[in-house]
């Protein structure tokens, strides 16, 4: 559906970005954060998707969902690339209850 979907919070404030937005075969709309690290030191690529980064992805996803007539089931995935190893973490994080 989209690649590098970006939104701003205001004229000079950065809001968030979703690397990939795609449909899963089951009809779920998937928001994907892609992270790459040469080595898996400090937890690797997956660990670099901090709570702050998750909030930015969720903000951008919420803006994208406002453009749709109906809200489909959604999921947040992470594609973690550590050197030559690629791991697709489905349902890597959820929207917090206060959102």
Secondary structure by P-SEA (a helix, b strand, c coil): cccccccccccccccccccbbbbcccccbbbbbbbbbcccccccccccccaaaaaaaaaaaaaaaaacccccbbbbbbbcccccbbbbbcccccccccc
